[in-house]
Amino acid sequence: MRKEYLKILGLNDGASDEQIKKAWKRKVLQFHPDKNPSDNAQNEFIKVCDAYQKLSSGTFEKIDETIPPETNEFYRKYNQNLTNEDIAKRRQKAREHSKYKEMYEEYILTISYNGLRKSFLYKFSNIVAIFSLLIGSILFLDYAVLEPKVETAVILTIIGTILTI
């Protein structure tokens, strides 16, 4: 039984748990109904998920092959017996949900940005930025216009004479 599930995932006997997980992710991306529009993709997707579920839970030896797919928990959960119309409706609903989610996230970002612009911190940060630019330009002009003074280190010579005494 394990060999059959490994074959579905495209692995050899004796594959580690990490290899099984990587193969499962690769196959799920390959056969996901939203990414692969072929009619066979959904069936393959369900087989791959079922194989990974059995391999990861370790129950592959306890499976009774006489159980019809309709009563299998996994197939019931994902509604194996859907018509092409039902699949198309579900895909359309998923696309609409995705668009709604993007609009909602954009709305939240807009609210957050508008709230920030009205806050005290936004105004204060602008004042600090302008003040920093003003100070920086004054320091640059001071250095560019005035020659730097070269002063000798008088204190070091005094300390040197005290230490030699």
Sine and cosine of phi, psi and omega as CSV:
sin_phi,cos_phi,sin_psi,cos_psi,sin_omega,cos_omega
0.00,0.00,-0.70,0.71,0.01,-1.00
-0.87,0.50,-0.63,0.78,-0.01,-1.00
-0.89,0.46,-0.62,0.79,0.01,-1.00
-0.91,0.42,-0.67,0.74,0.02,-1.00
-0.92,0.38,-0.62,0.78,0.05,-1.00
-0.91,0.42,-0.58,0.81,0.02,-1.00
-0.91,0.42,-0.62,0.79,0.05,-1.00
-0.87,0.49,-0.64,0.77,0.01,-1.00
-0.99,0.15,-0.12,0.99,0.03,-1.00
0.99,0.16,0.51,0.86,-0.03,-1.00
-0.89,-0.46,0.30,-0.95,0.09,-1.00
-1.00,-0.03,0.25,-0.97,0.02,-1.00
-0.90,0.43,0.63,-0.77,0.01,-1.00
1.00,-0.02,0.29,0.96,0.01,-1.00
-0.95,0.30,0.59,-0.81,0.00,-1.00
-0.98,0.19,0.21,-0.98,0.01,-1.00
-0.88,0.47,-0.60,0.80,0.01,-1.00
-0.92,0.40,-0.66,0.75,0.03,-1.00
-0.91,0.41,-0.62,0.78,0.03,-1.00
-0.89,0.46,-0.69,0.72,-0.02,-1.00
-0.91,0.42,-0.67,0.74,0.02,-1.00
-0.90,0.44,-0.68,0.73,0.01,-1.00
-0.91,0.42,-0.63,0.77,0.02,-1.00
-0.89,0.46,-0.73,0.69,0.01,-1.00
-0.87,0.49,-0.67,0.75,-0.01,-1.00
-0.89,0.46,-0.72,0.69,-0.03,-1.00
-0.93,0.36,-0.59,0.81,0.01,-1.00
-0.90,0.44,-0.67,0.74,0.05,-1.00
-0.91,0.42,-0.55,0.83,-0.02,-1.00
-0.94,0.33,-0.67,0.74,-0.13,-0.99
-0.96,-0.29,0.14,0.99,-0.02,-1.00
-0.88,0.47,0.76,-0.65,-0.08,-1.00
-0.86,0.51,-0.46,0.89,0.03,-1.00
-0.97,0.25,-0.43,0.90,-0.04,-1.00
-0.99,-0.17,-0.42,0.91,-0.03,-1.00
-0.87,-0.50,0.95,-0.30,-0.10,-1.00
-0.98,0.18,-0.01,1.00,-0.05,-1.00
-0.92,0.38,0.40,-0.92,-0.04,-1.00
-0.93,0.38,-0.54,0.84,-0.05,-1.00
-0.98,0.18,-0.23,0.97,-0.11,-0.99
-0.89,0.46,-0.66,0.75,-0.04,-1.00
-0.91,0.42,-0.67,0.75,0.02,-1.00
-0.90,0.44,-0.69,0.73,0.03,-1.00
-0.90,0.43,-0.64,0.77,0.03,-1.00
-0.86,0.51,-0.70,0.71,0.00,-1.00
-0.92,0.40,-0.65,0.76,0.03,-1.00
-0.88,0.47,-0.69,0.72,-0.02,-1.00
-0.90,0.43,-0.71,0.71,0.01,-1.00
-0.91,0.42,-0.64,0.77,0.04,-1.00
-0.90,0.44,-0.69,0.72,0.02,-1.00
-0.88,0.47,-0.69,0.72,0.00,-1.00
-0.91,0.41,-0.64,0.77,0.02,-1.00
-0.88,0.48,-0.70,0.72,-0.03,-1.00
-0.94,0.33,-0.64,0.77,-0.01,-1.00
-0.94,0.35,-0.61,0.79,-0.03,-1.00
-0.97,0.24,-0.48,0.88,0.00,-1.00
-1.00,0.03,-0.28,0.96,0.02,-1.00
0.98,0.21,0.29,0.96,-0.04,-1.00
-0.99,-0.15,0.23,0.97,-0.09,-1.00
-0.91,0.41,-0.39,0.92,-0.01,-1.00
-0.99,0.13,-0.32,0.95,-0.07,-1.00
-1.00,-0.07,0.02,1.00,-0.08,-1.00
-0.96,0.28,0.71,-0.70,0.07,-1.00
-0.99,-0.15,0.90,-0.45,-0.07,-1.00
-0.95,0.33,-0.20,0.98,-0.02,-1.00
-0.99,0.17,-0.16,0.99,0.01,-1.00
-0.96,0.29,0.82,-0.57,0.03,-1.00
-0.93,0.37,0.51,-0.86,-0.05,-1.00
-0.85,0.52,-0.49,0.87,-0.04,-1.00
-0.91,0.42,-0.51,0.86,-0.02,-1.00
-1.00,-0.03,-0.16,0.99,0.05,-1.00
-0.92,0.38,0.72,-0.69,-0.07,-1.00
-0.85,0.52,-0.66,0.75,-0.04,-1.00
-0.91,0.42,-0.71,0.70,-0.01,-1.00
-0.93,0.38,-0.59,0.81,0.05,-1.00
-0.90,0.43,-0.65,0.76,-0.04,-1.00
-0.89,0.45,-0.65,0.76,-0.06,-1.00
-0.98,-0.21,0.20,0.98,0.10,-1.00
0.77,0.64,0.93,0.36,-0.03,-1.00
-0.85,0.53,-0.58,0.81,-0.12,-0.99
-1.00,-0.05,0.83,0.55,0.04,-1.00
-1.00,-0.07,0.56,-0.83,0.10,-0.99
-0.99,0.14,0.22,-0.97,0.01,-1.00
-0.89,0.45,-0.54,0.84,0.05,-1.00
-0.91,0.42,-0.67,0.74,0.02,-1.00
-0.90,0.44,-0.65,0.76,0.02,-1.00
-0.90,0.44,-0.68,0.73,0.02,-1.00
-0.89,0.45,-0.65,0.76,0.03,-1.00
-0.90,0.44,-0.68,0.74,0.01,-1.00
-0.91,0.42,-0.65,0.76,0.04,-1.00
-0.89,0.45,-0.68,0.73,0.02,-1.00
-0.89,0.45,-0.67,0.74,0.02,-1.00
-0.89,0.45,-0.63,0.77,0.03,-1.00
-0.91,0.41,-0.64,0.77,0.05,-1.00
-0.90,0.44,-0.69,0.73,0.02,-1.00
-0.89,0.45,-0.65,0.76,0.03,-1.00
-0.89,0.45,-0.64,0.76,0.01,-1.00
-0.90,0.44,-0.69,0.72,0.04,-1.00
-0.89,0.45,-0.68,0.74,0.03,-1.00
-0.88,0.48,-0.68,0.74,-0.01,-1.00
-0.90,0.44,-0.67,0.74,0.04,-1.00
-0.89,0.46,-0.68,0.73,0.01,-1.00
-0.90,0.44,-0.65,0.76,-0.01,-1.00
-0.90,0.43,-0.70,0.72,0.02,-1.00
-0.90,0.44,-0.64,0.77,0.04,-1.00
-0.90,0.43,-0.63,0.77,0.03,-1.00
-0.89,0.46,-0.68,0.73,0.02,-1.00
-0.89,0.45,-0.67,0.74,0.05,-1.00
-0.88,0.47,-0.64,0.77,0.02,-1.00
-0.90,0.44,-0.71,0.71,0.02,-1.00
-0.88,0.47,-0.69,0.72,-0.01,-1.00
-0.89,0.46,-0.68,0.73,-0.01,-1.00
-0.91,0.41,-0.70,0.72,0.02,-1.00
-0.90,0.43,-0.63,0.78,0.05,-1.00
-0.90,0.43,-0.62,0.78,0.03,-1.00
-0.92,0.39,-0.66,0.75,-0.02,-1.00
-0.90,0.44,-0.49,0.87,-0.01,-1.00
-1.00,0.07,-0.17,0.99,-0.10,-0.99
-0.99,0.15,0.28,-0.96,0.03,-1.00
-0.92,0.39,-0.60,0.80,-0.03,-1.00
-0.89,0.46,-0.59,0.81,0.01,-1.00
-0.90,0.44,-0.73,0.69,0.01,-1.00
-0.92,0.40,-0.67,0.74,-0.01,-1.00
-0.90,0.43,-0.64,0.77,0.00,-1.00
-0.92,0.40,-0.56,0.83,0.09,-1.00
-0.91,0.41,-0.66,0.75,0.03,-1.00
-0.90,0.44,-0.70,0.71,0.02,-1.00
-0.89,0.46,-0.64,0.77,0.01,-1.00
-0.91,0.42,-0.69,0.72,0.02,-1.00
-0.91,0.42,-0.68,0.73,0.03,-1.00
-0.88,0.47,-0.66,0.75,0.02,-1.00
-0.90,0.43,-0.66,0.75,0.05,-1.00
-0.90,0.43,-0.63,0.78,0.02,-1.00
-0.90,0.43,-0.75,0.66,0.03,-1.00
-0.88,0.48,-0.70,0.71,0.00,-1.00
-0.88,0.47,-0.66,0.75,0.01,-1.00
-0.93,0.36,-0.59,0.81,0.06,-1.00
-0.90,0.44,-0.70,0.71,0.02,-1.00
-0.89,0.45,-0.65,0.76,0.02,-1.00
-0.91,0.42,-0.71,0.71,0.03,-1.00
-0.90,0.44,-0.62,0.79,0.04,-1.00
-0.88,0.48,-0.70,0.72,0.00,-1.00
-0.94,0.33,-0.61,0.79,-0.05,-1.00
-0.97,0.26,-0.58,0.82,-0.08,-1.00
-1.00,0.06,-0.75,0.66,-0.05,-1.00
-1.00,0.04,0.64,-0.77,0.08,-1.00
-0.97,0.24,0.67,-0.74,0.05,-1.00
-0.93,0.37,0.68,-0.73,0.00,-1.00
-0.99,0.15,0.66,-0.75,0.06,-1.00
-0.96,-0.27,0.91,-0.42,-0.01,-1.00
-0.91,-0.41,0.59,-0.81,0.02,-1.00
-1.00,0.09,0.41,-0.91,-0.04,-1.00
-1.00,0.02,1.00,0.01,0.00,-1.00
-0.94,0.33,-0.60,0.80,-0.06,-1.00
-0.90,0.44,-0.62,0.79,-0.02,-1.00
-0.92,0.39,-0.58,0.81,0.02,-1.00
-0.95,0.33,-0.55,0.83,0.04,-1.00
-0.93,0.37,-0.69,0.73,0.01,-1.00
-0.90,0.43,-0.61,0.80,0.02,-1.00
-0.90,0.43,-0.64,0.77,0.03,-1.00
-0.95,0.32,-0.56,0.83,0.02,-1.00
-0.93,0.36,-0.63,0.78,-0.02,-1.00
-0.94,0.34,-0.49,0.87,0.02,-1.00
-0.98,0.22,-0.31,0.95,-0.01,-1.00
-0.96,0.29,0.00,0.00,0.00,0.00
